[in-house]
Amino acid sequence: MKDLGQWQQTFDDMADNLSNGLLEDAKENAKTYREASTYIKRANQLAYGDITEPLSRASKTIAGAVCSLALYKLHEEERDMPIKGDKE
């Protein structure tokens, strides 16, 4: 049986891999950061609703968290871009 630290690492790895995949999909289906952000937000909307089945509710909760992480990563990447004409 895994200890709690191993479970946390497994969840961290899964969240990172899923959010990276979503971020890649968003970039492939968008021309701008704004469009990529909209893509992720649309995916995030799928994570909401009145779910009474426990497995579906858990899945939607995880999907919402992954979308939030992907959106965070997208915004971090965008924030690190140089200002046009900025010299290093």
PyMOL Python script that loads the backbone (N, CA, C, O; Angstrom):
from pymol import cmd

cmd.read_pdbstr("""\
ATOM      1  N   MET A   1       0.844  -1.189   0.000  1.00  0.00           N
ATOM      2  CA  MET A   1       0.000   0.000   0.000  1.00  0.00           C
ATOM      3  C   MET A   1       0.885   1.247   0.000  1.00  0.00           C
ATOM      4  O   MET A   1       1.893   1.314   0.703  1.00  0.00           O
ATOM      5  N   LYS A   2       0.496   2.199  -0.779  1.00  0.00           N
ATOM      6  CA  LYS A   2       1.261   3.439  -0.854  1.00  0.00           C
ATOM      7  C   LYS A   2       1.055   4.267   0.399  1.00  0.00           C
ATOM      8  O   LYS A   2      -0.015   4.249   1.008  1.00  0.00           O
ATOM      9  N   ASP A   3       2.096   4.991   0.773  1.00  0.00           N
ATOM     10  CA  ASP A   3       1.897   5.938   1.867  1.00  0.00           C
ATOM     11  C   ASP A   3       1.303   7.211   1.290  1.00  0.00           C
ATOM     12  O   ASP A   3       1.249   7.383   0.072  1.00  0.00           O
ATOM     13  N   LEU A   4       0.864   8.092   2.155  1.00  0.00           N
ATOM     14  CA  LEU A   4       0.168   9.296   1.707  1.00  0.00           C
ATOM     15  C   LEU A   4       1.031  10.187   0.822  1.00  0.00           C
ATOM     16  O   LEU A   4       0.516  10.831  -0.092  1.00  0.00           O
ATOM     17  N   GLY A   5       2.317  10.233   1.074  1.00  0.00           N
ATOM     18  CA  GLY A   5       3.218  11.038   0.252  1.00  0.00           C
ATOM     19  C   GLY A   5       3.271  10.529  -1.179  1.00  0.00           C
ATOM     20  O   GLY A   5       3.335  11.320  -2.119  1.00  0.00           O
ATOM     21  N   GLN A   6       3.245   9.217  -1.348  1.00  0.00           N
ATOM     22  CA  GLN A   6       3.250   8.637  -2.686  1.00  0.00           C
ATOM     23  C   GLN A   6       1.932   8.924  -3.405  1.00  0.00           C
ATOM     24  O   GLN A   6       1.922   9.176  -4.610  1.00  0.00           O
ATOM     25  N   TRP A   7       0.824   8.885  -2.669  1.00  0.00           N
ATOM     26  CA  TRP A   7      -0.471   9.212  -3.273  1.00  0.00           C
ATOM     27  C   TRP A   7      -0.476  10.657  -3.749  1.00  0.00           C
ATOM     28  O   TRP A   7      -0.942  10.958  -4.848  1.00  0.00           O
ATOM     29  N   GLN A   8       0.045  11.540  -2.917  1.00  0.00           N
ATOM     30  CA  GLN A   8       0.090  12.958  -3.290  1.00  0.00           C
ATOM     31  C   GLN A   8       0.940  13.157  -4.534  1.00  0.00           C
ATOM     32  O   GLN A   8       0.569  13.921  -5.425  1.00  0.00           O
ATOM     33  N   GLN A   9       2.078  12.475  -4.600  1.00  0.00           N
ATOM     34  CA  GLN A   9       2.943  12.595  -5.773  1.00  0.00           C
ATOM     35  C   GLN A   9       2.245  12.064  -7.016  1.00  0.00           C
ATOM     36  O   GLN A   9       2.381  12.640  -8.095  1.00  0.00           O
ATOM     37  N   THR A  10       1.501  10.978  -6.879  1.00  0.00           N
ATOM     38  CA  THR A  10       0.745  10.415  -8.004  1.00  0.00           C
ATOM     39  C   THR A  10      -0.283  11.427  -8.498  1.00  0.00           C
ATOM     40  O   THR A  10      -0.406  11.643  -9.704  1.00  0.00           O
ATOM     41  N   PHE A  11      -1.023  12.050  -7.577  1.00  0.00           N
ATOM     42  CA  PHE A  11      -2.011  13.061  -7.965  1.00  0.00           C
ATOM     43  C   PHE A  11      -1.341  14.283  -8.589  1.00  0.00           C
ATOM     44  O   PHE A  11      -1.847  14.837  -9.565  1.00  0.00           O
ATOM     45  N   ASP A  12      -0.221  14.698  -8.038  1.00  0.00           N
ATOM     46  CA  ASP A  12       0.517  15.835  -8.603  1.00  0.00           C
ATOM     47  C   ASP A  12       0.943  15.539 -10.044  1.00  0.00           C
ATOM     48  O   ASP A  12       0.779  16.370 -10.938  1.00  0.00           O
ATOM     49  N   ASP A  13       1.487  14.354 -10.247  1.00  0.00           N
ATOM     50  CA  ASP A  13       1.939  13.971 -11.585  1.00  0.00           C
ATOM     51  C   ASP A  13       0.773  13.912 -12.567  1.00  0.00           C
ATOM     52  O   ASP A  13       0.886  14.391 -13.695  1.00  0.00           O
ATOM     53  N   MET A  14      -0.337  13.332 -12.145  1.00  0.00           N
ATOM     54  CA  MET A  14      -1.510  13.237 -13.005  1.00  0.00           C
ATOM     55  C   MET A  14      -2.039  14.627 -13.363  1.00  0.00           C
ATOM     56  O   MET A  14      -2.339  14.900 -14.525  1.00  0.00           O
ATOM     57  N   ALA A  15      -2.150  15.494 -12.372  1.00  0.00           N
ATOM     58  CA  ALA A  15      -2.650  16.845 -12.617  1.00  0.00           C
ATOM     59  C   ALA A  15      -1.725  17.598 -13.561  1.00  0.00           C
ATOM     60  O   ALA A  15      -2.189  18.297 -14.462  1.00  0.00           O
ATOM     61  N   ASP A  16      -0.434  17.460 -13.363  1.00  0.00           N
ATOM     62  CA  ASP A  16       0.528  18.139 -14.222  1.00  0.00           C
ATOM     63  C   ASP A  16       0.433  17.624 -15.659  1.00  0.00           C
ATOM     64  O   ASP A  16       0.404  18.417 -16.599  1.00  0.00           O
ATOM     65  N   ASN A  17       0.385  16.317 -15.832  1.00  0.00           N
ATOM     66  CA  ASN A  17       0.298  15.732 -17.174  1.00  0.00           C
ATOM     67  C   ASN A  17      -1.005  16.112 -17.870  1.00  0.00           C
ATOM     68  O   ASN A  17      -0.994  16.467 -19.048  1.00  0.00           O
ATOM     69  N   LEU A  18      -2.123  16.041 -17.157  1.00  0.00           N
ATOM     70  CA  LEU A  18      -3.412  16.396 -17.753  1.00  0.00           C
ATOM     71  C   LEU A  18      -3.481  17.874 -18.114  1.00  0.00           C
ATOM     72  O   LEU A  18      -3.986  18.234 -19.177  1.00  0.00           O
ATOM     73  N   SER A  19      -2.974  18.731 -17.228  1.00  0.00           N
ATOM     74  CA  SER A  19      -3.016  20.170 -17.523  1.00  0.00           C
ATOM     75  C   SER A  19      -2.085  20.514 -18.673  1.00  0.00           C
ATOM     76  O   SER A  19      -2.403  21.386 -19.482  1.00  0.00           O
ATOM     77  N   ASN A  20      -0.935  19.841 -18.760  1.00  0.00           N
ATOM     78  CA  ASN A  20      -0.030  20.079 -19.891  1.00  0.00           C
ATOM     79  C   ASN A  20      -0.691  19.649 -21.199  1.00  0.00           C
ATOM     80  O   ASN A  20      -0.549  20.329 -22.216  1.00  0.00           O
ATOM     81  N   GLY A  21      -1.409  18.534 -21.182  1.00  0.00           N
ATOM     82  CA  GLY A  21      -2.118  18.085 -22.377  1.00  0.00           C
ATOM     83  C   GLY A  21      -3.196  19.058 -22.799  1.00  0.00           C
ATOM     84  O   GLY A  21      -3.340  19.357 -23.984  1.00  0.00           O
ATOM     85  N   LEU A  22      -3.960  19.557 -21.829  1.00  0.00           N
ATOM     86  CA  LEU A  22      -4.998  20.535 -22.132  1.00  0.00           C
ATOM     87  C   LEU A  22      -4.384  21.824 -22.665  1.00  0.00           C
ATOM     88  O   LEU A  22      -4.901  22.411 -23.616  1.00  0.00           O
ATOM     89  N   LEU A  23      -3.304  22.260 -22.071  1.00  0.00           N
ATOM     90  CA  LEU A  23      -2.620  23.474 -22.517  1.00  0.00           C
ATOM     91  C   LEU A  23      -2.117  23.303 -23.949  1.00  0.00           C
ATOM     92  O   LEU A  23      -2.229  24.224 -24.758  1.00  0.00           O
ATOM     93  N   GLU A  24      -1.571  22.147 -24.261  1.00  0.00           N
ATOM     94  CA  GLU A  24      -1.104  21.871 -25.621  1.00  0.00           C
ATOM     95  C   GLU A  24      -2.277  21.896 -26.608  1.00  0.00           C
ATOM     96  O   GLU A  24      -2.171  22.478 -27.687  1.00  0.00           O
ATOM     97  N   ASP A  25      -3.387  21.266 -26.234  1.00  0.00           N
ATOM     98  CA  ASP A  25      -4.582  21.291 -27.087  1.00  0.00           C
ATOM     99  C   ASP A  25      -5.077  22.714 -27.309  1.00  0.00           C
ATOM    100  O   ASP A  25      -5.437  23.092 -28.424  1.00  0.00           O
ATOM    101  N   ALA A  26      -5.090  23.494 -26.237  1.00  0.00           N
ATOM    102  CA  ALA A  26      -5.563  24.882 -26.337  1.00  0.00           C
ATOM    103  C   ALA A  26      -4.694  25.678 -27.290  1.00  0.00           C
ATOM    104  O   ALA A  26      -5.208  26.451 -28.097  1.00  0.00           O
ATOM    105  N   LYS A  27      -3.390  25.501 -27.209  1.00  0.00           N
ATOM    106  CA  LYS A  27      -2.480  26.237 -28.092  1.00  0.00           C
ATOM    107  C   LYS A  27      -2.617  25.784 -29.540  1.00  0.00           C
ATOM    108  O   LYS A  27      -2.514  26.597 -30.459  1.00  0.00           O
ATOM    109  N   GLU A  28      -2.849  24.486 -29.747  1.00  0.00           N
ATOM    110  CA  GLU A  28      -3.004  23.975 -31.109  1.00  0.00           C
ATOM    111  C   GLU A  28      -4.300  24.465 -31.751  1.00  0.00           C
ATOM    112  O   GLU A  28      -4.382  24.568 -32.975  1.00  0.00           O
ATOM    113  N   ASN A  29      -5.312  24.767 -30.939  1.00  0.00           N
ATOM    114  CA  ASN A  29      -6.612  25.190 -31.447  1.00  0.00           C
ATOM    115  C   ASN A  29      -6.836  26.692 -31.334  1.00  0.00           C
ATOM    116  O   ASN A  29      -7.968  27.163 -31.438  1.00  0.00           O
ATOM    117  N   ALA A  30      -5.761  27.444 -31.122  1.00  0.00           N
ATOM    118  CA  ALA A  30      -5.887  28.892 -30.949  1.00  0.00           C
ATOM    119  C   ALA A  30      -4.732  29.601 -31.646  1.00  0.00           C
ATOM    120  O   ALA A  30      -3.655  29.040 -31.843  1.00  0.00           O
ATOM    121  N   LYS A  31      -4.989  30.835 -32.006  1.00  0.00           N
ATOM    122  CA  LYS A  31      -3.950  31.657 -32.622  1.00  0.00           C
ATOM    123  C   LYS A  31      -3.352  32.652 -31.630  1.00  0.00           C
ATOM    124  O   LYS A  31      -2.242  33.146 -31.826  1.00  0.00           O
ATOM    125  N   THR A  32      -4.101  32.940 -30.559  1.00  0.00           N
ATOM    126  CA  THR A  32      -3.644  33.915 -29.570  1.00  0.00           C
ATOM    127  C   THR A  32      -3.808  33.340 -28.167  1.00  0.00           C
ATOM    128  O   THR A  32      -4.490  32.336 -27.963  1.00  0.00           O
ATOM    129  N   TYR A  33      -3.171  33.993 -27.215  1.00  0.00           N
ATOM    130  CA  TYR A  33      -3.337  33.580 -25.821  1.00  0.00           C
ATOM    131  C   TYR A  33      -4.790  33.747 -25.376  1.00  0.00           C
ATOM    132  O   TYR A  33      -5.299  32.944 -24.594  1.00  0.00           O
ATOM    133  N   ARG A  34      -5.441  34.769 -25.866  1.00  0.00           N
ATOM    134  CA  ARG A  34      -6.841  34.994 -25.512  1.00  0.00           C
ATOM    135  C   ARG A  34      -7.699  33.814 -25.986  1.00  0.00           C
ATOM    136  O   ARG A  34      -8.556  33.330 -25.247  1.00  0.00           O
ATOM    137  N   GLU A  35      -7.467  33.361 -27.207  1.00  0.00           N
ATOM    138  CA  GLU A  35      -8.226  32.227 -27.730  1.00  0.00           C
ATOM    139  C   GLU A  35      -7.904  30.946 -26.963  1.00  0.00           C
ATOM    140  O   GLU A  35      -8.794  30.136 -26.704  1.00  0.00           O
ATOM    141  N   ALA A  36      -6.650  30.761 -26.602  1.00  0.00           N
ATOM    142  CA  ALA A  36      -6.264  29.582 -25.818  1.00  0.00           C
ATOM    143  C   ALA A  36      -6.931  29.619 -24.444  1.00  0.00           C
ATOM    144  O   ALA A  36      -7.379  28.592 -23.934  1.00  0.00           O
ATOM    145  N   SER A  37      -6.991  30.798 -23.857  1.00  0.00           N
ATOM    146  CA  SER A  37      -7.664  30.962 -22.570  1.00  0.00           C
ATOM    147  C   SER A  37      -9.149  30.624 -22.689  1.00  0.00           C
ATOM    148  O   SER A  37      -9.711  29.958 -21.820  1.00  0.00           O
ATOM    149  N   THR A  38      -9.772  31.082 -23.755  1.00  0.00           N
ATOM    150  CA  THR A  38     -11.185  30.793 -23.992  1.00  0.00           C
ATOM    151  C   THR A  38     -11.403  29.295 -24.169  1.00  0.00           C
ATOM    152  O   THR A  38     -12.387  28.750 -23.669  1.00  0.00           O
ATOM    153  N   TYR A  39     -10.506  28.633 -24.868  1.00  0.00           N
ATOM    154  CA  TYR A  39     -10.587  27.187 -25.075  1.00  0.00           C
ATOM    155  C   TYR A  39     -10.595  26.456 -23.725  1.00  0.00           C
ATOM    156  O   TYR A  39     -11.420  25.574 -23.487  1.00  0.00           O
ATOM    157  N   ILE A  40      -9.671  26.837 -22.860  1.00  0.00           N
ATOM    158  CA  ILE A  40      -9.576  26.197 -21.539  1.00  0.00           C
ATOM    159  C   ILE A  40     -10.813  26.516 -20.707  1.00  0.00           C
ATOM    160  O   ILE A  40     -11.327  25.646 -20.004  1.00  0.00           O
ATOM    161  N   LYS A  41     -11.291  27.741 -20.780  1.00  0.00           N
ATOM    162  CA  LYS A  41     -12.489  28.115 -20.023  1.00  0.00           C
ATOM    163  C   LYS A  41     -13.711  27.330 -20.495  1.00  0.00           C
ATOM    164  O   LYS A  41     -14.568  26.969 -19.688  1.00  0.00           O
ATOM    165  N   ARG A  42     -13.792  27.066 -21.800  1.00  0.00           N
ATOM    166  CA  ARG A  42     -14.899  26.242 -22.310  1.00  0.00           C
ATOM    167  C   ARG A  42     -14.801  24.817 -21.768  1.00  0.00           C
ATOM    168  O   ARG A  42     -15.806  24.219 -21.381  1.00  0.00           O
ATOM    169  N   ALA A  43     -13.599  24.290 -21.745  1.00  0.00           N
ATOM    170  CA  ALA A  43     -13.400  22.954 -21.177  1.00  0.00           C
ATOM    171  C   ALA A  43     -13.771  22.952 -19.694  1.00  0.00           C
ATOM    172  O   ALA A  43     -14.326  21.978 -19.186  1.00  0.00           O
ATOM    173  N   ASN A  44     -13.461  24.041 -19.014  1.00  0.00           N
ATOM    174  CA  ASN A  44     -13.782  24.154 -17.592  1.00  0.00           C
ATOM    175  C   ASN A  44     -15.289  24.171 -17.360  1.00  0.00           C
ATOM    176  O   ASN A  44     -15.762  23.667 -16.341  1.00  0.00           O
ATOM    177  N   GLN A  45     -16.041  24.742 -18.285  1.00  0.00           N
ATOM    178  CA  GLN A  45     -17.498  24.777 -18.140  1.00  0.00           C
ATOM    179  C   GLN A  45     -18.095  23.376 -18.141  1.00  0.00           C
ATOM    180  O   GLN A  45     -19.164  23.156 -17.572  1.00  0.00           O
ATOM    181  N   LEU A  46     -17.418  22.440 -18.767  1.00  0.00           N
ATOM    182  CA  LEU A  46     -17.893  21.057 -18.778  1.00  0.00           C
ATOM    183  C   LEU A  46     -17.793  20.415 -17.392  1.00  0.00           C
ATOM    184  O   LEU A  46     -18.399  19.374 -17.137  1.00  0.00           O
ATOM    185  N   ALA A  47     -17.037  21.036 -16.515  1.00  0.00           N
ATOM    186  CA  ALA A  47     -16.821  20.480 -15.184  1.00  0.00           C
ATOM    187  C   ALA A  47     -17.899  20.891 -14.191  1.00  0.00           C
ATOM    188  O   ALA A  47     -17.781  20.594 -13.002  1.00  0.00           O
ATOM    189  N   TYR A  48     -18.932  21.559 -14.648  1.00  0.00           N
ATOM    190  CA  TYR A  48     -19.966  22.020 -13.738  1.00  0.00           C
ATOM    191  C   TYR A  48     -21.316  21.423 -14.090  1.00  0.00           C
ATOM    192  O   TYR A  48     -21.542  20.995 -15.222  1.00  0.00           O
ATOM    193  N   GLY A  49     -22.189  21.398 -13.137  1.00  0.00           N
ATOM    194  CA  GLY A  49     -23.529  20.875 -13.348  1.00  0.00           C
ATOM    195  C   GLY A  49     -24.003  20.160 -12.098  1.00  0.00           C
ATOM    196  O   GLY A  49     -23.252  19.977 -11.140  1.00  0.00           O
ATOM    197  N   ASP A  50     -25.255  19.763 -12.127  1.00  0.00           N
ATOM    198  CA  ASP A  50     -25.855  19.054 -10.997  1.00  0.00           C
ATOM    199  C   ASP A  50     -25.581  17.563 -11.155  1.00  0.00           C
ATOM    200  O   ASP A  50     -26.327  16.856 -11.832  1.00  0.00           O
ATOM    201  N   ILE A  51     -24.540  17.105 -10.546  1.00  0.00           N
ATOM    202  CA  ILE A  51     -24.144  15.710 -10.663  1.00  0.00           C
ATOM    203  C   ILE A  51     -24.466  14.989  -9.351  1.00  0.00           C
ATOM    204  O   ILE A  51     -23.956  15.345  -8.289  1.00  0.00           O
ATOM    205  N   THR A  52     -25.307  13.986  -9.447  1.00  0.00           N
ATOM    206  CA  THR A  52     -25.682  13.235  -8.245  1.00  0.00           C
ATOM    207  C   THR A  52     -24.931  11.916  -8.135  1.00  0.00           C
ATOM    208  O   THR A  52     -24.882  11.332  -7.052  1.00  0.00           O
ATOM    209  N   GLU A  53     -24.345  11.431  -9.225  1.00  0.00           N
ATOM    210  CA  GLU A  53     -23.590  10.185  -9.216  1.00  0.00           C
ATOM    211  C   GLU A  53     -22.185  10.486  -8.707  1.00  0.00           C
ATOM    212  O   GLU A  53     -21.497  11.332  -9.277  1.00  0.00           O
ATOM    213  N   PRO A  54     -21.742   9.811  -7.644  1.00  0.00           N
ATOM    214  CA  PRO A  54     -20.451  10.146  -7.024  1.00  0.00           C
ATOM    215  C   PRO A  54     -19.251  10.088  -7.969  1.00  0.00           C
ATOM    216  O   PRO A  54     -18.380  10.954  -7.895  1.00  0.00           O
ATOM    217  N   LEU A  55     -19.182   9.098  -8.848  1.00  0.00           N
ATOM    218  CA  LEU A  55     -18.044   9.002  -9.755  1.00  0.00           C
ATOM    219  C   LEU A  55     -18.038  10.176 -10.738  1.00  0.00           C
ATOM    220  O   LEU A  55     -16.986  10.760 -11.000  1.00  0.00           O
ATOM    221  N   SER A  56     -19.191  10.517 -11.274  1.00  0.00           N
ATOM    222  CA  SER A  56     -19.281  11.655 -12.186  1.00  0.00           C
ATOM    223  C   SER A  56     -18.930  12.955 -11.483  1.00  0.00           C
ATOM    224  O   SER A  56     -18.261  13.814 -12.057  1.00  0.00           O
ATOM    225  N   ARG A  57     -19.376  13.103 -10.253  1.00  0.00           N
ATOM    226  CA  ARG A  57     -19.078  14.313  -9.479  1.00  0.00           C
ATOM    227  C   ARG A  57     -17.573  14.428  -9.247  1.00  0.00           C
ATOM    228  O   ARG A  57     -17.005  15.513  -9.377  1.00  0.00           O
ATOM    229  N   ALA A  58     -16.930  13.319  -8.907  1.00  0.00           N
ATOM    230  CA  ALA A  58     -15.484  13.330  -8.682  1.00  0.00           C
ATOM    231  C   ALA A  58     -14.750  13.671  -9.977  1.00  0.00           C
ATOM    232  O   ALA A  58     -13.799  14.453  -9.976  1.00  0.00           O
ATOM    233  N   SER A  59     -15.195  13.084 -11.064  1.00  0.00           N
ATOM    234  CA  SER A  59     -14.580  13.352 -12.360  1.00  0.00           C
ATOM    235  C   SER A  59     -14.701  14.823 -12.740  1.00  0.00           C
ATOM    236  O   SER A  59     -13.734  15.423 -13.208  1.00  0.00           O
ATOM    237  N   LYS A  60     -15.872  15.404 -12.544  1.00  0.00           N
ATOM    238  CA  LYS A  60     -16.086  16.816 -12.868  1.00  0.00           C
ATOM    239  C   LYS A  60     -15.227  17.712 -11.968  1.00  0.00           C
ATOM    240  O   LYS A  60     -14.711  18.732 -12.425  1.00  0.00           O
ATOM    241  N   THR A  61     -15.074  17.343 -10.719  1.00  0.00           N
ATOM    242  CA  THR A  61     -14.249  18.117  -9.791  1.00  0.00           C
ATOM    243  C   THR A  61     -12.792  18.108 -10.228  1.00  0.00           C
ATOM    244  O   THR A  61     -12.123  19.141 -10.223  1.00  0.00           O
ATOM    245  N   ILE A  62     -12.314  16.937 -10.605  1.00  0.00           N
ATOM    246  CA  ILE A  62     -10.930  16.817 -11.066  1.00  0.00           C
ATOM    247  C   ILE A  62     -10.732  17.600 -12.365  1.00  0.00           C
ATOM    248  O   ILE A  62      -9.732  18.301 -12.523  1.00  0.00           O
ATOM    249  N   ALA A  63     -11.680  17.481 -13.287  1.00  0.00           N
ATOM    250  CA  ALA A  63     -11.583  18.202 -14.552  1.00  0.00           C
ATOM    251  C   ALA A  63     -11.521  19.708 -14.314  1.00  0.00           C
ATOM    252  O   ALA A  63     -10.746  20.410 -14.964  1.00  0.00           O
ATOM    253  N   GLY A  64     -12.332  20.202 -13.387  1.00  0.00           N
ATOM    254  CA  GLY A  64     -12.311  21.629 -13.068  1.00  0.00           C
ATOM    255  C   GLY A  64     -10.968  22.061 -12.518  1.00  0.00           C
ATOM    256  O   GLY A  64     -10.468  23.129 -12.870  1.00  0.00           O
ATOM    257  N   ALA A  65     -10.376  21.242 -11.659  1.00  0.00           N
ATOM    258  CA  ALA A  65      -9.073  21.569 -11.089  1.00  0.00           C
ATOM    259  C   ALA A  65      -7.978  21.549 -12.150  1.00  0.00           C
ATOM    260  O   ALA A  65      -7.092  22.404 -12.143  1.00  0.00           O
ATOM    261  N   VAL A  66      -8.034  20.585 -13.055  1.00  0.00           N
ATOM    262  CA  VAL A  66      -7.051  20.498 -14.132  1.00  0.00           C
ATOM    263  C   VAL A  66      -7.164  21.710 -15.055  1.00  0.00           C
ATOM    264  O   VAL A  66      -6.150  22.262 -15.481  1.00  0.00           O
ATOM    265  N   CYS A  67      -8.382  22.120 -15.360  1.00  0.00           N
ATOM    266  CA  CYS A  67      -8.585  23.304 -16.207  1.00  0.00           C
ATOM    267  C   CYS A  67      -8.038  24.553 -15.525  1.00  0.00           C
ATOM    268  O   CYS A  67      -7.420  25.396 -16.175  1.00  0.00           O
ATOM    269  N   SER A  68      -8.259  24.672 -14.246  1.00  0.00           N
ATOM    270  CA  SER A  68      -7.735  25.826 -13.506  1.00  0.00           C
ATOM    271  C   SER A  68      -6.214  25.849 -13.535  1.00  0.00           C
ATOM    272  O   SER A  68      -5.606  26.909 -13.681  1.00  0.00           O
ATOM    273  N   LEU A  69      -5.603  24.679 -13.396  1.00  0.00           N
ATOM    274  CA  LEU A  69      -4.145  24.593 -13.442  1.00  0.00           C
ATOM    275  C   LEU A  69      -3.624  24.946 -14.835  1.00  0.00           C
ATOM    276  O   LEU A  69      -2.631  25.663 -14.960  1.00  0.00           O
ATOM    277  N   ALA A  70      -4.280  24.452 -15.873  1.00  0.00           N
ATOM    278  CA  ALA A  70      -3.865  24.767 -17.243  1.00  0.00           C
ATOM    279  C   ALA A  70      -3.987  26.263 -17.516  1.00  0.00           C
ATOM    280  O   ALA A  70      -3.109  26.853 -18.146  1.00  0.00           O
ATOM    281  N   LEU A  71      -5.067  26.875 -17.045  1.00  0.00           N
ATOM    282  CA  LEU A  71      -5.257  28.308 -17.224  1.00  0.00           C
ATOM    283  C   LEU A  71      -4.177  29.093 -16.484  1.00  0.00           C
ATOM    284  O   LEU A  71      -3.665  30.084 -17.005  1.00  0.00           O
ATOM    285  N   TYR A  72      -3.834  28.664 -15.290  1.00  0.00           N
ATOM    286  CA  TYR A  72      -2.760  29.292 -14.526  1.00  0.00           C
ATOM    287  C   TYR A  72      -1.439  29.219 -15.301  1.00  0.00           C
ATOM    288  O   TYR A  72      -0.719  30.212 -15.407  1.00  0.00           O
ATOM    289  N   LYS A  73      -1.129  28.035 -15.840  1.00  0.00           N
ATOM    290  CA  LYS A  73       0.112  27.859 -16.597  1.00  0.00           C
ATOM    291  C   LYS A  73       0.132  28.755 -17.832  1.00  0.00           C
ATOM    292  O   LYS A  73       1.162  29.348 -18.155  1.00  0.00           O
ATOM    293  N   LEU A  74      -0.994  28.853 -18.518  1.00  0.00           N
ATOM    294  CA  LEU A  74      -1.090  29.716 -19.697  1.00  0.00           C
ATOM    295  C   LEU A  74      -0.831  31.168 -19.323  1.00  0.00           C
ATOM    296  O   LEU A  74      -0.095  31.871 -20.015  1.00  0.00           O
ATOM    297  N   HIS A  75      -1.429  31.611 -18.244  1.00  0.00           N
ATOM    298  CA  HIS A  75      -1.245  32.998 -17.812  1.00  0.00           C
ATOM    299  C   HIS A  75       0.182  33.254 -17.340  1.00  0.00           C
ATOM    300  O   HIS A  75       0.718  34.340 -17.560  1.00  0.00           O
ATOM    301  N   GLU A  76       0.797  32.278 -16.702  1.00  0.00           N
ATOM    302  CA  GLU A  76       2.195  32.433 -16.283  1.00  0.00           C
ATOM    303  C   GLU A  76       3.105  32.573 -17.502  1.00  0.00           C
ATOM    304  O   GLU A  76       4.013  33.404 -17.525  1.00  0.00           O
ATOM    305  N   GLU A  77       2.845  31.750 -18.504  1.00  0.00           N
ATOM    306  CA  GLU A  77       3.634  31.828 -19.730  1.00  0.00           C
ATOM    307  C   GLU A  77       3.460  33.185 -20.404  1.00  0.00           C
ATOM    308  O   GLU A  77       4.428  33.788 -20.867  1.00  0.00           O
ATOM    309  N   GLU A  78       2.232  33.650 -20.452  1.00  0.00           N
ATOM    310  CA  GLU A  78       1.937  34.936 -21.072  1.00  0.00           C
ATOM    311  C   GLU A  78       2.592  36.081 -20.305  1.00  0.00           C
ATOM    312  O   GLU A  78       3.096  37.030 -20.906  1.00  0.00           O
ATOM    313  N   ARG A  79       2.581  35.988 -18.983  1.00  0.00           N
ATOM    314  CA  ARG A  79       3.182  37.050 -18.160  1.00  0.00           C
ATOM    315  C   ARG A  79       4.688  37.131 -18.330  1.00  0.00           C
ATOM    316  O   ARG A  79       5.282  38.191 -18.132  1.00  0.00           O
ATOM    317  N   ASP A  80       5.308  36.018 -18.696  1.00  0.00           N
ATOM    318  CA  ASP A  80       6.763  35.994 -18.843  1.00  0.00           C
ATOM    319  C   ASP A  80       7.232  36.487 -20.210  1.00  0.00           C
ATOM    320  O   ASP A  80       8.435  36.580 -20.453  1.00  0.00           O
ATOM    321  N   MET A  81       6.306  36.800 -21.095  1.00  0.00           N
ATOM    322  CA  MET A  81       6.688  37.281 -22.420  1.00  0.00           C
ATOM    323  C   MET A  81       7.202  38.711 -22.317  1.00  0.00           C
ATOM    324  O   MET A  81       6.679  39.514 -21.544  1.00  0.00           O
ATOM    325  N   PRO A  82       8.232  39.022 -23.102  1.00  0.00           N
ATOM    326  CA  PRO A  82       8.754  40.395 -23.062  1.00  0.00           C
ATOM    327  C   PRO A  82       7.775  41.376 -23.689  1.00  0.00           C
ATOM    328  O   PRO A  82       6.997  41.034 -24.579  1.00  0.00           O
ATOM    329  N   ILE A  83       7.839  42.580 -23.206  1.00  0.00           N
ATOM    330  CA  ILE A  83       7.033  43.653 -23.776  1.00  0.00           C
ATOM    331  C   ILE A  83       7.632  43.995 -25.135  1.00  0.00           C
ATOM    332  O   ILE A  83       8.852  44.033 -25.290  1.00  0.00           O
ATOM    333  N   LYS A  84       6.784  44.239 -26.100  1.00  0.00           N
ATOM    334  CA  LYS A  84       7.247  44.547 -27.452  1.00  0.00           C
ATOM    335  C   LYS A  84       8.231  45.708 -27.404  1.00  0.00           C
ATOM    336  O   LYS A  84       7.944  46.762 -26.837  1.00  0.00           O
ATOM    337  N   GLY A  85       9.384  45.499 -28.003  1.00  0.00           N
ATOM    338  CA  GLY A  85      10.391  46.544 -28.047  1.00  0.00           C
ATOM    339  C   GLY A  85      11.282  46.573 -26.809  1.00  0.00           C
ATOM    340  O   GLY A  85      12.239  47.346 -26.764  1.00  0.00           O
ATOM    341  N   ASP A  86      10.989  45.747 -25.800  1.00  0.00           N
ATOM    342  CA  ASP A  86      11.796  45.692 -24.590  1.00  0.00           C
ATOM    343  C   ASP A  86      13.155  45.056 -24.910  1.00  0.00           C
ATOM    344  O   ASP A  86      13.221  44.011 -25.558  1.00  0.00           O
ATOM    345  N   LYS A  87      14.212  45.683 -24.460  1.00  0.00           N
ATOM    346  CA  LYS A  87      15.554  45.164 -24.702  1.00  0.00           C
ATOM    347  C   LYS A  87      16.117  44.626 -23.398  1.00  0.00           C
ATOM    348  O   LYS A  87      15.928  45.195 -22.323  1.00  0.00           O
ATOM    349  N   GLU A  88      16.820  43.500 -23.536  1.00  0.00           N
ATOM    350  CA  GLU A  88      17.423  42.883 -22.336  1.00  0.00           C
ATOM    351  C   GLU A  88      18.766  43.455 -22.040  1.00  0.00           C
ATOM    352  O   GLU A  88      19.409  43.051 -21.071  1.00  0.00           O
TER     353      GLU A  88
END
""", "prot")
cmd.dss("prot")
cmd.show_as("cartoon", "prot")
cmd.util.cbc("prot")
cmd.orient("prot")
